[in-house]
Amino acid sequence: VQLQASGGGLVRPGESLRLSCAASGSTGSFNIVGWYRQTPGKQRELLATITSSGSPNYADSVKGQFTISRDNAKNTVYLQMNSLKSEDTAVYYCNMEIFDSDNDGHDYWGQGTLVTVSS
């Protein structure tokens, strides 16, 4: 399984950005995709997850600001980020945990995509 994260860039405070995480390969019958971000010197922070059936969960820090969604036909998960602030500047990563028939999870990571929020 390969994950390709895209959509990062430079935006001004208050603007929006949508990140995409496209998966290729066998993604199993059940998986959970998460978006994380990381800034230098800090641990990777979990922002949001979404299950195969589309059930989302959010970290309190982004609830109401970010929206996670997925298009299973395209094997793609999105992160819509609104009202961006300078503190949202980070490298954003997507992760897919694929559960096998024994309910064991297998983790896959995409490469990061840089989001810079600056005036």
Backbone hydrogen bonds, N-H to C=O, Kabsch-Sander energy under -0.5 kcal/mol:
donor,donor_aa,acceptor,acceptor_aa,energy
2,Q,24,S,-2.2
4,Q,22,A,-2.6
5,A,3,L,-0.6
6,S,20,S,-2.5
9,G,114,L,-0.6
11,V,9,G,-0.6
11,V,116,T,-2.8
14,G,84,L,-3.2
15,E,12,R,-2.2
17,L,81,M,-2.3
19,L,17,L,-0.5
19,L,79,L,-2.6
20,S,6,S,-2.6
21,C,77,V,-2.2
22,A,4,Q,-2.5
23,A,75,N,-3.1
24,S,2,Q,-2.4
27,T,25,G,-0.7
32,I,97,E,-2.1
33,V,50,I,-2.7
34,G,95,N,-2.8
35,W,48,A,-2.6
36,Y,93,Y,-3.1
37,R,45,E,-1.9
38,Q,91,V,-2.2
42,K,39,T,-2.3
45,E,37,R,-3.4
47,L,35,W,-3.1
48,A,35,W,-1.3
49,T,57,N,-2.3
50,I,33,V,-2.1
51,T,55,S,-1.7
52,S,31,N,-1.1
54,G,51,T,-1.8
57,N,49,T,-2.2
59,A,47,L,-3.0
62,V,59,A,-1.6
63,K,59,A,-1.0
64,G,66,F,-0.5
65,Q,62,V,-2.3
66,F,62,V,-2.6
67,T,80,Q,-2.4
69,S,78,Y,-1.8
71,D,76,T,-3.1
72,N,70,R,-0.5
74,K,71,D,-1.0
75,N,71,D,-0.6
76,T,71,D,-1.9
77,V,21,C,-2.3
78,Y,69,S,-3.1
79,L,19,L,-2.2
80,Q,67,T,-3.2
81,M,17,L,-3.2
81,M,79,L,-0.6
82,N,65,Q,-2.0
82,N,80,Q,-0.5
83,S,14,G,-0.6
84,L,15,E,-2.4
88,D,85,K,-2.2
89,T,86,S,-1.8
90,A,115,V,-1.9
91,V,38,Q,-2.5
92,Y,90,A,-0.6
92,Y,113,T,-2.9
93,Y,36,Y,-2.4
95,N,34,G,-2.6
96,M,108,Y,-2.6
97,E,32,I,-2.9
98,I,96,M,-0.6
98,I,106,H,-2.7
99,F,30,F,-2.3
99,F,97,E,-0.5
100,D,104,D,-2.3
103,N,100,D,-2.2
106,H,98,I,-2.0
108,Y,96,M,-1.8
110,G,94,C,-2.6
111,Q,3,L,-0.7
113,T,92,Y,-2.4
115,V,90,A,-2.9
116,T,9,G,-2.9
116,T,114,L,-0.5
118,S,11,V,-2.7
118,S,116,T,-0.7
